[in-house]
Amino acid sequence: MKIIFFAHPLFLNHQSMPRFAKMLAEGMKERNHEVEIWSPREYFYRFPFTGNMKKWMGYIDQYIIFPMQVRRKKTGLCSSTLFVFTDHALGPWVNLVKDRPHVVHCHDFLAQHSAENNIAENRTSWTGKQYQALIRKGFSKGKNFISVSERTRKDLAKFCKGVPLRSEMVYNGLNRVFSPGDPLEARAIISREANIPLRNGYILHVGGNQWYKNRTGVVEIYSAWRNSQRERLPLVLIGQSPSEDLIKAYEASPFTDDIVFINSASDEVVSNAYAGAKAFLFPSLAEGFGWPIVEAMASGCPVITTNEAPMTEVGGEAAFYIPKKPLIGSKVELWACDAAEVVNKVMNFNQEERQFWIEKGLKNAYRFDQAKSLDNIEMIYSDILQKFWSL
């Protein structure tokens, strides 16, 4: 089978989507398929513009230059080629191959929800709404879809204007190895990174500054937990440099000496951070999947996350759940206090209880095996191609 993967342009410096595209491409190569990755190159984007003008140069490369190249290149491909869109946000390109065998991978529809005014925490500008409408119009022309969670598949049914010929769900598989390590060795490594002693452990959060990651909520829960008891374990946040809102939440905490940010951490540092943490705190407002939940569990770290899909899909019966952070400011303090009680429960486990939940988390993480995920995706790819030519 020959597979053409459509991927986001590298010049946009996305992180997770290029990684996902690479995982698919390498996985299919290992399964003896012929693979190519097609994505826009920078032509106009390389011009020395800034701000909105820079963005519009990127749009020219993506939606004018690249489609012309695709139309030319696809004419020389054999009829048994499968076209794979690695993200439904690449919807404007679906029309280019809508009459050829194709499949669209769907991750999350948060941007679409925001454009529909469904998310009070994240408002979308008029131009942003037009852009999301363009994306929605594009992926709605697709016939075959693979979603990363049942929540995403449900959202696809809402936003896809036509009735898909096929809508499957395949959970993501871990794209690198995570396993329990020696907590003391891991803490020694993270102590050097954080520049504070962490021998006794810490609470960990891993995530970016996207609105739905709720990093300010992490600090609010930690502060409420520290206010409720005497233990002084630090909070370690790994991810992007703190946003303005996160800095404000940090400065408002009485425990700034024990809150540490590690920015742009390597994969090795992240793996050790999971292995050394006493608990992983992940109070996201929304997700498409929720990679860090599985990564933490696979590393032997108990997880506390939000009682909302898809976090509940991924965490299963092995996670501890807290309510979603309320939008109304007057209720946030009560929410943080309630969440702190769950944190306190996990932090006060005896050795036997902790080991029980670690084992439960490891068993749950085994559900998200990358080889198994790729096998399922390959089977769907092959079936789509076969059925296309049998119609």
Disulfide bonds with the S-S distance in Angstrom:
none
